[in-house]
Amino acid sequence: MTLSNADYIFVNGKWVGPGEALVPVEDRGYQLADGVYEVVRVYGGRAFALQPHLDRLARSAAELEMDLPLTLDEVGALVKEAPGRRGVEDGQVYIQVTRGAAPRVHHFPEDARPSLVVYASPLRRQPAALYETGADAVVVPDERWLRCDIKSINLLPNALAKEKARRAGALEALLLREGVGMTEGSSSNLFIVRDGRLETAPASRWILRGITRDIVLELAAQAHIPAAERFFSKEELLSADEAFVTSTTMEVMPLARVDGQAIGAGRPGPVTKTLMAAFRERVRAEIG
Ligand SMILES: Cc1ncc(COP(=O)(O)O)c(C=O)c1O
């Protein structure tokens, strides 16, 4: 992939190069994390599952009473344009909307106009071997706010959790919410398989309803794999037959060990493998 350094960042209503892609210091995203975002996967230069991402962006913004500066279709057109502007074949498009720039106050300012940023980046892929062997994860406390269903740019607790995983030599931090159960990963949704049945946390304020999660549930139904949306405990995770996480960038990633303890046989199990293959097939079918 040869990357172009031309005008590939959409900011303040136009495409500019990295040197000109600047936002004001009083942008509320910068000072208050007052914004929402999406990450759309790009395969072969084309955006995958674009509409569900746009719909989730609209929902996140509406939950924060934030307007989008363009129509959803116009944002979609920018997302489709972004990979070609940078020569990105295998990568992602990042979309961010903030409430805009205004003198710093906590309440919504009257005169701020929402600001939109769109650009494509090449993907830093996980090593192919990890999909064969399964990855390591650790369980950490879920210290996020109570509206995890909104894809807000306030990712500090997620970043702190991911750093704990990194320091433990693990790929992902799995979040345990006191009184609720296992919720999700720091940047992924979590699934287990027990007695042939798939389980994942219900779409609720405790998790981000992942686009990949929903596709995997759909694929499971097509493959006649029973699935339940319920919260499970850390003990149920550790004693599961299989476990995996899903996200736009990782797709379906099997987990071999959690907190150093093997999950099932300690390698990707049959249900996980079926869903990994079905997901790749879905990508092929949509992208061509
Ligand atoms: C907290 C959290 N949960 C789940 C996901 C997976 O969502 P998706 O499949 O839409 O990428 C993400 C993705 O970044 C995330 O940050």
The ligand as an SDF file (V2000), in Angstrom:
LIG
                    3D

 16 16  0  0  0  0  0  0  0  0999 V2000
  -16.0430   -0.4030   24.1300 C   0  0  0  0  0  0  0  0  0  0  0  0
  -16.2330   -1.0550   22.8100 C   0  0  0  0  0  0  0  0  0  0  0  0
  -17.0430   -2.1110   22.6940 N   0  0  0  0  0  0  0  0  0  0  0  0
  -17.2240   -2.7450   21.5240 C   0  0  0  0  0  0  0  0  0  0  0  0
  -16.5620   -2.3420   20.3750 C   0  0  0  0  0  0  0  0  0  0  0  0
  -16.7880   -3.0840   19.0770 C   0  0  0  0  0  0  0  0  0  0  0  0
  -17.6470   -2.3630   18.2520 O   0  0  0  0  0  0  0  0  0  0  0  0
  -17.5980   -2.5440   16.6670 P   0  0  0  0  0  0  0  0  0  0  0  0
  -17.8200   -3.9940   16.3890 O   0  0  0  0  0  0  0  0  0  0  0  0
  -18.7320   -1.7010   16.1830 O   0  0  0  0  0  0  0  0  0  0  0  0
  -16.2640   -2.0660   16.2230 O   0  0  0  0  0  0  0  0  0  0  0  0
  -15.7270   -1.2320   20.4330 C   0  0  0  0  0  0  0  0  0  0  0  0
  -15.0350   -0.7810   19.2110 C   0  0  0  0  0  0  0  0  0  0  0  0
  -14.2040    0.0590   19.2230 O   0  0  0  0  0  0  0  0  0  0  0  0
  -15.5540   -0.5620   21.6640 C   0  0  0  0  0  0  0  0  0  0  0  0
  -14.7390    0.5000   21.7710 O   0  0  0  0  0  0  0  0  0  0  0  0
  1  2  1  0
  2  3  1  0
  2 15  2  0
  3  4  2  0
  4  5  1  0
  5  6  1  0
  5 12  2  0
  6  7  1  0
  7  8  1  0
  8  9  2  0
  8 10  1  0
  8 11  1  0
 12 13  1  0
 12 15  1  0
 13 14  2  0
 15 16  1  0
M  END
$$$$
